[in-house]
């Protein structure tokens, strides 16, 4: 009886370790996917900000030229 209980305990421990390892692997994969996503979002924000700043710079040049030449925009 004691041997069968020890066997069942060892099987249970093995299964628990397998579940733990599987869960840790999934957490690591999810973490890496989240990091990659945040890097892409950071790049997207940088590109969007640069596009906005370039368009503002272009518009300010047009307005500046119009003011200097005293013409309508």
Contact map, one row per residue, 1 for C-alpha under 8 A:
1111100000000000000000000000000000000000000000000000000000000000000000000
1111110000000000000000000000000000000000000000000000000000000000000000000
1111111000000000000000000000000000000000000000000000000000000000000000000
1111111100000000000000000000000000000000000000000000000000000000000000000
1111111110000000000000000000000000000000000000000000000000000000000000000
0111111111000000000000000000000000000000000000000000000000000000000000000
0011111111100000000000000000000000000000000000000000000000000000000000000
0001111111110000000000000000000000000000000000000000000000000000000000000
0000111111111000000000000000000000000000000000000000000000000000000000000
0000011111111100000000000000000000000000000000000000000000000000000000000
0000001111111110000000000000000000000000000000000000000000000000000000000
0000000111111111000000000000000000000000000000000000000000000000000000000
0000000011111111100000000000000000000000000000000000000000000000000000000
0000000001111111110000000000000000000000000000000000000000000000000000000
0000000000111111111000000000000000000000000000000000000000000000000000000
0000000000011111111100000000000000000000000000000000000000000000000000000
0000000000001111111110000000000000000000000000000000000000000000000000000
0000000000000111111111000000000000000000000000000000000000000000000000000
0000000000000011111111100000000000000000000000000000000000000000000000000
0000000000000001111111110000000000000000000000000000000000000000000000000
0000000000000000111111111000000000000000000000000000000000000000000000000
0000000000000000011111111100000000000000000000000000000000000000000000000
0000000000000000001111111110000000000000000000000000000000000000000000000
0000000000000000000111111111000000000000000000000000000000000000000000000
0000000000000000000011111111100000000000000000000000000000000000000000000
0000000000000000000001111111110000000000000000000000000000000000000000000
0000000000000000000000111111111000000000000000000000000000000000000000000
0000000000000000000000011111111100000000000000000000000000000000000000000
0000000000000000000000001111111110000000000000000000000000000000000000000
0000000000000000000000000111111111000000000000000000000000000000000000000
0000000000000000000000000011111111100000000000000000000000000000000000000
0000000000000000000000000001111111110000000000000000000000000000000000000
0000000000000000000000000000111111111000000000000000000000000000000000000
0000000000000000000000000000011111111100000000000000000000000000000000000
0000000000000000000000000000001111111110000000000000000000000000000000000
0000000000000000000000000000000111111111000000000000000000000000000000000
0000000000000000000000000000000011111111100000000000000000000000000000000
0000000000000000000000000000000001111111110000000000000000000000000000000
0000000000000000000000000000000000111111111000000000000000000000000000000
0000000000000000000000000000000000011111111100000000000000000000000000000
0000000000000000000000000000000000001111111110000000000000000000000000000
0000000000000000000000000000000000000111111111000000000000000000000000000
0000000000000000000000000000000000000011111111100000000000000000000000000
0000000000000000000000000000000000000001111111110000000000000000000000000
0000000000000000000000000000000000000000111111111000000000000000000000000
0000000000000000000000000000000000000000011111111100000000000000000000000
0000000000000000000000000000000000000000001111111110000000000000000000000
0000000000000000000000000000000000000000000111111111000000000000000000000
0000000000000000000000000000000000000000000011111111100000000000000000000
0000000000000000000000000000000000000000000001111111110000000000000000000
0000000000000000000000000000000000000000000000111111111000000000000000000
0000000000000000000000000000000000000000000000011111111100000000000000000
0000000000000000000000000000000000000000000000001111111110000000000000000
0000000000000000000000000000000000000000000000000111111111000000000000000
0000000000000000000000000000000000000000000000000011111111100000000000000
0000000000000000000000000000000000000000000000000001111111110000000000000
0000000000000000000000000000000000000000000000000000111111111000000000000
0000000000000000000000000000000000000000000000000000011111111100000000000
0000000000000000000000000000000000000000000000000000001111111110000000000
0000000000000000000000000000000000000000000000000000000111111111000000000
0000000000000000000000000000000000000000000000000000000011111111100000000
0000000000000000000000000000000000000000000000000000000001111111110000001
0000000000000000000000000000000000000000000000000000000000111111111000001
0000000000000000000000000000000000000000000000000000000000011111111100000
0000000000000000000000000000000000000000000000000000000000001111111110000
0000000000000000000000000000000000000000000000000000000000000111111111111
0000000000000000000000000000000000000000000000000000000000000011111111100
0000000000000000000000000000000000000000000000000000000000000001111111100
0000000000000000000000000000000000000000000000000000000000000000111111100
0000000000000000000000000000000000000000000000000000000000000000011111110
0000000000000000000000000000000000000000000000000000000000000000011111111
0000000000000000000000000000000000000000000000000000000000000000010001111
0000000000000000000000000000000000000000000000000000000000000110010000111
